């Protein structure tokens, strides 16, 4: 489960989700010449994420947040949850993974986890991975910066991306 509140930039593919049934509000917004959707769960989180009390993982992610993240990841072959945007990364690790993906010449979506604290903490729980960036390929968590860079250098990332785009 994920935190109950989420803001994330998503492409139009996410509009196929049924936002009203999930209690979500979608607003179209322009982002780097591509339309995007801003998804925000309307309900407030009842408990704050407690890093000290439970080892950095929350256990109360709201179903609508989990569903929105899952849908977005499944509808896009490659998704990078990162600090900042692809055009303006806000950390060196995020910039490194953007460079790797650009070098692979594949289409990919990015989500700025700094835009919303609930999304940031929710993604840590969703992936069971404590740091960012977080790369998803073909609906599966792939890894962070080090794993992605290692896979890029040994050729595994190119193979995995080829499989993902040929499914």
C-alpha positions as CSV (number, residue, x, y, z in Angstrom):
1,X,0.0,0.0,0.0
2,X,1.0,3.6,-0.7
3,X,0.5,7.0,1.0
4,X,-3.0,8.5,0.4
5,X,-1.9,11.6,-1.4
6,X,-0.1,11.8,-4.7
7,X,0.9,14.3,-7.3
8,X,2.7,13.0,-10.4
9,X,3.1,14.1,-13.9
10,X,1.7,11.5,-16.3
11,X,1.2,11.3,-20.1
12,X,-2.3,11.1,-21.6
13,X,-2.2,7.3,-21.4
14,X,-3.1,7.6,-17.7
15,X,-6.4,9.1,-18.6
16,X,-7.7,5.7,-19.5
17,X,-7.8,5.0,-15.8
18,X,-11.2,5.6,-14.1
19,X,-10.2,8.5,-11.8
20,X,-13.6,9.0,-10.3
21,X,-13.9,5.5,-9.1
22,X,-10.4,5.8,-7.5
23,X,-11.2,9.2,-5.9
24,X,-8.6,11.0,-8.1
25,X,-8.7,14.3,-9.9
26,X,-6.9,14.7,-13.2
27,X,-5.9,18.0,-14.6
28,X,-4.3,18.5,-18.0
29,X,-1.1,20.5,-17.8
30,X,1.6,21.4,-20.4
31,X,5.0,20.0,-19.6
32,X,7.9,20.3,-22.1
33,X,5.7,20.5,-25.1
34,X,3.8,17.3,-24.1
35,X,0.4,17.2,-22.4
36,X,0.6,15.7,-19.0
37,X,-1.8,14.8,-16.3
38,X,-1.5,15.8,-12.7
39,X,-3.0,13.2,-10.5
40,X,-3.8,14.0,-6.9
41,X,-5.7,11.8,-4.5
42,X,-8.3,14.0,-2.9
43,X,-8.2,12.5,0.6
44,X,-5.5,13.6,3.1
45,X,-3.1,11.1,4.6
46,X,-4.2,10.3,8.1
47,X,-0.8,9.1,9.2
48,X,2.5,10.7,8.4
49,X,5.4,8.6,7.0
50,X,7.5,7.6,10.0
51,X,11.1,7.0,9.0
52,X,12.4,6.4,12.5
53,X,9.5,4.3,13.7
54,X,9.3,1.7,11.0
55,X,12.6,1.5,9.3
56,X,11.7,3.9,6.5
57,X,8.7,2.1,5.2
58,X,5.0,3.0,5.7
59,X,2.4,0.3,5.7
60,X,-0.7,2.5,5.0
61,X,-0.5,3.3,1.3
62,X,-4.0,4.1,0.0
63,X,-5.3,1.8,-2.7
64,X,-6.0,4.7,-5.1
65,X,-2.4,5.8,-4.9
66,X,-1.1,2.3,-5.5
67,X,-3.6,1.9,-8.4
68,X,-2.5,5.1,-10.0
69,X,1.2,4.3,-9.8
70,X,0.6,0.7,-11.0
71,X,-1.5,1.9,-13.9
72,X,1.1,4.5,-15.0
73,X,4.0,2.0,-14.8
74,X,2.1,-0.6,-16.7
75,X,1.0,1.8,-19.4
76,X,4.5,3.0,-20.1
77,X,7.4,0.8,-21.1
78,X,10.0,2.8,-19.3
79,X,9.4,5.1,-16.4
80,X,12.0,7.0,-14.3
81,X,10.9,8.3,-10.9
82,X,13.6,11.0,-10.3
83,X,14.5,14.2,-8.5
84,X,13.7,16.9,-11.0
85,X,12.8,16.5,-14.7
86,X,14.6,15.0,-17.6
87,X,15.4,18.6,-18.8
88,X,16.5,19.7,-15.3
89,X,17.6,16.9,-13.0
90,X,18.0,18.0,-9.4
91,X,20.6,15.4,-8.4
92,X,23.6,13.8,-10.0
93,X,22.2,10.2,-9.8
94,X,19.0,11.2,-11.6
95,X,21.0,13.1,-14.3
96,X,23.2,10.0,-14.8
97,X,20.2,7.7,-15.4
98,X,18.6,10.3,-17.8
99,X,21.9,10.3,-19.7
100,X,21.9,6.5,-19.8
101,X,18.3,6.4,-21.1
102,X,19.0,9.1,-23.7
103,X,22.0,7.1,-24.9
104,X,19.8,4.1,-25.3
105,X,17.5,6.1,-27.6
106,X,14.3,4.8,-26.2
107,X,11.2,6.7,-25.3
108,X,10.6,7.0,-21.6
109,X,8.5,8.9,-19.1
110,X,9.8,10.8,-16.0
111,X,8.1,11.7,-12.8
112,X,9.5,14.4,-10.5
113,X,9.2,12.9,-7.0
114,X,10.2,16.2,-5.5
115,X,6.8,17.7,-6.5
116,X,5.0,15.9,-3.7
117,X,6.2,14.4,-0.4
118,X,3.4,11.8,-0.4
119,X,4.5,10.5,-3.8
120,X,8.1,10.4,-2.8
121,X,7.4,8.4,0.4
122,X,4.9,6.3,-1.5
123,X,7.4,5.3,-4.2
124,X,9.8,4.2,-1.6
125,X,7.2,1.8,-0.2
126,X,5.9,0.8,-3.6
127,X,9.3,-0.3,-4.8
128,X,10.8,-1.3,-1.5
129,X,13.7,0.8,-2.6
130,X,14.8,3.7,-0.3
131,X,16.5,6.0,-2.8
132,X,16.0,7.8,-6.1
133,X,16.1,7.6,-9.0
134,X,14.0,4.5,-9.5
135,X,13.7,3.0,-13.0
136,X,10.8,0.7,-14.1
137,X,11.1,-1.3,-17.3
138,X,8.1,-3.3,-18.7
139,X,6.1,-2.7,-15.5
140,X,8.8,-4.0,-13.2
141,X,11.2,-2.2,-10.9
142,X,14.6,-2.3,-12.5
143,X,16.8,-0.5,-10.0
144,X,18.5,2.7,-9.0
145,X,21.4,4.5,-10.5
146,X,24.1,2.0,-9.8
147,X,22.2,-1.0,-11.1
148,X,21.1,0.9,-14.2
149,X,24.6,2.1,-15.0
150,X,26.1,-1.4,-14.4
151,X,23.4,-2.9,-16.7
152,X,24.1,-0.3,-19.3
153,X,27.8,-1.0,-19.3
154,X,27.4,-4.8,-19.5
155,X,24.7,-4.7,-22.2
156,X,21.9,-6.0,-20.1
157,X,19.9,-2.8,-20.1
158,X,19.9,-2.7,-23.9
159,X,18.7,-6.3,-24.0
160,X,16.0,-5.7,-21.4
161,X,14.8,-2.5,-23.2
162,X,14.7,-4.4,-26.5
163,X,12.6,-7.1,-24.9
164,X,10.3,-4.5,-23.3
165,X,9.7,-2.7,-26.6
166,X,9.1,-6.0,-28.6
167,X,6.4,-7.3,-26.2
